[in-house]
Every structure is written in C-alpha cells, then in structure tokens.
Amino acid sequence: MIERVAALALGLTLAGTGMAQPPVDLSVLDKDMTGPRTQVLVLGTMHLSAMPKDFKASSLDPLLDRLAAFKPQIITIEDIGGEQCDLAARHPSVYGLKYCADTDAAKAATGLDVPAAIAEVNKTLADWPAQATPAQRRHLAAMFLAANERASAYVQWLQLPEAERRAGDGLDDALVAMLRQIATRNNESYQVAARLAARLGLPRVYAVDDHTGDNIQIADKDAKAFGQSVEQAWKAGRAELDRAEAQEKTLSQASDLVPLYRLINSPDNLRIRADVNAGAALRAKSPEHYPQIWVSGWEIRNLRMVANIHQTFRERPGARVLSIVGSSHKPWFDSWLGQMQGVEIVDAEQVLK
C-alpha cells in the first residue's frame, strides 16, 4: 500500500512538473499485420546533367540490369508532377513565374489544358490493356505531354516499335520532335527511370518532387544575404565531400556506372552528404538564422516528397517500389519511408552488388 501511494505521488509530481511522458512507439504497430509488406528501394543518384560531355547512356545498362532484377512495379522520380505545375501556374505570386516547363505545344496538339489532360490520363490508365496498340500508346504519350508528365510520355514512346514512333493519335510533328529530343537528354528521369519502366512494361513513372514547402518567404532585399549565408555554411563542411566527389568524378568516366552508384549509395557517402547539407547549416552562426531556416525548408520538401511516394502505393500493399532521387535526399527518404506502417526499406548496396 505504501509503495502504491509513493508511486502515485511520484506520478503526480512528474505530471505537475510538465515532464514529457514516453512517446507511443509506432515502430511496433505493424509487427502483427496481415498481408504483404511494401518493399521500397531508394536509389540515390547524381544528376546526369552534370556528367561529362562524352557521357554515353549505355554506361547505365549494367545499372538497369540490377534494377530490373529488383522487379519494381512502381517507379518514382525527382520531377515535379503536372498537378503541382498547374497549381504553381495559377499562383505565380506564391511560386514565381517559371516553375515548370510550359505545355503550349501539347495543348495545341491535343486541345487539352493540364487538368483536362490529367483527367484523360487517369481515365485511360484505369482501362489500360495488357497489350496496348501503337495507337493507344501514341494517344497516351500525347496526354502525358499535355499533363506535363514528360518522363511518362517517354515511357510510352520507348515501348513503341521504331516504325511506330511517328505522328498520329494526338502526337503531332512538334510533339514527336520533343520526344526525340528527350531521348538525347542526360537526365536520370529519362535515361534511368523511363528506360527501366519501358523495359519492364510499366505504363508510367511517378513525379514526386515537391517545392511547395521550401518556397521560403524571404524579402527580395534579403535574398542575396540568405543565399550567401547558406553557401558559407556548406563551404565550412566540404572537406570530406570534396574528397568523395573527386572519387565520384573518376568513376563517372567508366563504361560501367555501377561502381559509381555503389559509392553514391554507401553509408559513408550518405553520411557525408547529410552532414554537409544539413548538419553544417545547423551549426552555422547567423544573426537571422538563415541556414537553419533553409534546413527547415529542406526537411519540409523531403517530408512532402515521401508522402507523395507513399501515395503511389497507397492502394497497392506489398508493391515493389523504386524511388530514384538525388543522393542528398536518400538518408531522409530511407529514414521516413522506413517509419511507415507495412513498409520495408531495401538495401541499395545489396541490389547494386
């Protein structure tokens, strides 16, 4: 009895002092779940636009072989989707005047603005056949272009036989020229994600980037000082990253880029990037706290991207998901996606062996 009274008194004392109670442990909620667990592989990548001029897309073939062996059913990319592009276009005072590429050429060819094109894409995919005809693929490619989903349009284009890669069914000469130009671009959304999706027979890729949360409200007169403060913070922590990037540069010249991707996705490399990207900014001194403000925007962006990824498999428990994203995002993606119920993170190093 005495012990119970003492324990009660202690509990009341702790409650009175405002001490936080242990949080609910959400990590064990799914331990007894029924049904399959979703497998998520986050592939950190360099941005291929920064590759040497003599870069050849064929150097990615061994990487595509390993990713194809994972057999992803959903592929996400670090692009802004058509819906958010349309949102930004309707609110230029919030997001700026040039948030995404325009869809003027696709609208001229199809007669559809972005919302109408998105609706047509969703309607078409809801009844998409296992074996689509060339006409169906050309039509869907045109709809994707009008919806500002260029990588997905390219997925359909790649699945057309060479002789069928022509105008028709919504694609006019201008859109055909756009798709042919996309084929020459050094961009991981096209050269990795779209090529892999086409190889696996997937109808599309999913754009999950999101800049609505890192649109930091800084007065124009302070914008330069803000940028300089963040840049200085990054420079203060770059010694390790400079050495890592020198090694990456050497590996980027090889005819097989798998070793480069192994390095980029290694825990040590990811730790270095996370520390430079956020850690150095959090340690930086600034009267206005600009570097810390930047980190808040960075984390909000990652949170919203992770939520967008989750949305792609919301109705598909047990799906195999590949998320291709700049390597600086990977530590946040792995951590937060791994906290979601019924989700297991796949070890990228094992896939890249």
C-alpha positions, 0 to 999 in steps of 0.5 A, spaced: 500 500 500 505 504 501 509 503 495 502 504 491 501 511 494 509 513 493 508 511 486 502 515 485 505 521 488 511 520 484 506 520 478 503 526 480 509 530 481 512 528 474 505 530 471 505 537 475 512 538 473 510 538 465 515 532 464 514 529 457 511 522 458 514 516 453 512 517 446 507 511 443 512 507 439 509 506 432 515 502 430 511 496 433 504 497 430 505 493 424 509 487 427 502 483 427 499 485 420 496 481 415 498 481 408 504 483 404 509 488 406 511 494 401 518 493 399 521 500 397 528 501 394 531 508 394 536 509 389 540 515 390 543 518 384 547 524 381 544 528 376 546 526 369 546 533 367 552 534 370 556 528 367 561 529 362 560 531 355 562 524 352 557 521 357 554 515 353 547 512 356 549 505 355 554 506 361 547 505 365 545 498 362 549 494 367 545 499 372 538 497 369 540 490 369 540 490 377 534 494 377 530 490 373 532 484 377 529 488 383 522 487 379 519 494 381 512 495 379 512 502 381 517 507 379 518 514 382 522 520 380 525 527 382 520 531 377 515 535 379 508 532 377 503 536 372 498 537 378 503 541 382 505 545 375 498 547 374 497 549 381 504 553 381 501 556 374 495 559 377 499 562 383 505 565 380 505 570 386 506 564 391 511 560 386 514 565 381 513 565 374 517 559 371 516 553 375 515 548 370 516 547 363 510 550 359 505 545 355 503 550 349 505 545 344 501 539 347 495 543 348 495 545 341 496 538 339 491 535 343 486 541 345 487 539 352 489 544 358 493 540 364 487 538 368 483 536 362 489 532 360 490 529 367 483 527 367 484 523 360 490 520 363 487 517 369 481 515 365 485 511 360 490 508 365 484 505 369 482 501 362 489 500 360 490 493 356 495 488 357 497 489 350 496 496 348 496 498 340 501 503 337 495 507 337 493 507 344 500 508 346 501 514 341 494 517 344 497 516 351 504 519 350 500 525 347 496 526 354 502 525 358 505 531 354 499 535 355 499 533 363 506 535 363 508 528 365 514 528 360 518 522 363 511 518 362 510 520 355 517 517 354 515 511 357 510 510 352 514 512 346 520 507 348 515 501 348 513 503 341 516 499 335 521 504 331 516 504 325 511 506 330 514 512 333 511 517 328 505 522 328 498 520 329 493 519 335 494 526 338 502 526 337 503 531 332 510 533 328 512 538 334 510 533 339 514 527 336 520 532 335 520 533 343 520 526 344 526 525 340 529 530 343 528 527 350 531 521 348 538 525 347 537 528 354 542 526 360 537 526 365 536 520 370 528 521 369 529 519 362 535 515 361 534 511 368 527 511 370 523 511 363 528 506 360 527 501 366 519 502 366 519 501 358 523 495 359 519 492 364 512 494 361 510 499 366 505 504 363 508 510 367 513 513 372 511 517 378 513 525 379 514 526 386 518 532 387 515 537 391 517 545 392 511 547 395 514 547 402 521 550 401 518 556 397 521 560 403 518 567 404 524 571 404 524 579 402 527 580 395 532 585 399 534 579 403 535 574 398 542 575 396 544 575 404 540 568 405 543 565 399 550 567 401 549 565 408 547 558 406 553 557 401 558 559 407 555 554 411 556 548 406 563 551 404 565 550 412 563 542 411 566 540 404 572 537 406 570 530 406 565 531 400 570 534 396 574 528 397 568 523 395 566 527 389 573 527 386 572 519 387 565 520 384 568 524 378 573 518 376 568 513 376 563 517 372 568 516 366 567 508 366 563 504 361 560 501 367 556 506 372 555 501 377 561 502 381 559 509 381 552 508 384 555 503 389 559 509 392 553 514 391 549 509 395 554 507 401 553 509 408 559 513 408 557 517 402 550 518 405 553 520 411 557 525 408 552 528 404 547 529 410 552 532 414 554 537 409 547 539 407 544 539 413 548 538 419 553 544 417 547 549 416 545 547 423 551 549 426 552 555 422 552 562 426 547 567 423 544 573 426 537 571 422 538 564 422 538 563 415 541 556 414 537 553 419 531 556 416 533 553 409 534 546 413 527 547 415 525 548 408 529 542 406 526 537 411 519 540 409 520 538 401 523 531 403 517 530 408 512 532 402 516 528 397 515 521 401 508 522 402 507 523 395 511 516 394 507 513 399 501 515 395 503 511 389 502 505 393 497 507 397 492 502 394 497 497 392 500 493 399 506 489 398 508 493 391 515 493 389 517 500 389 523 504 386 524 511 388 530 514 384 532 521 387 538 525 388 543 522 393 542 528 398 535 526 399 536 518 400 538 518 408 531 522 409 527 518 404 530 511 407 529 514 414 521 516 413 519 511 408 522 506 413 517 509 419 511 507 415 506 502 417 507 495 412 513 498 409 520 495 408 526 499 406 531 495 401 538 495 401 541 499 395 548 496 396 545 489 396 541 490 389 547 494 386 552 488 388 
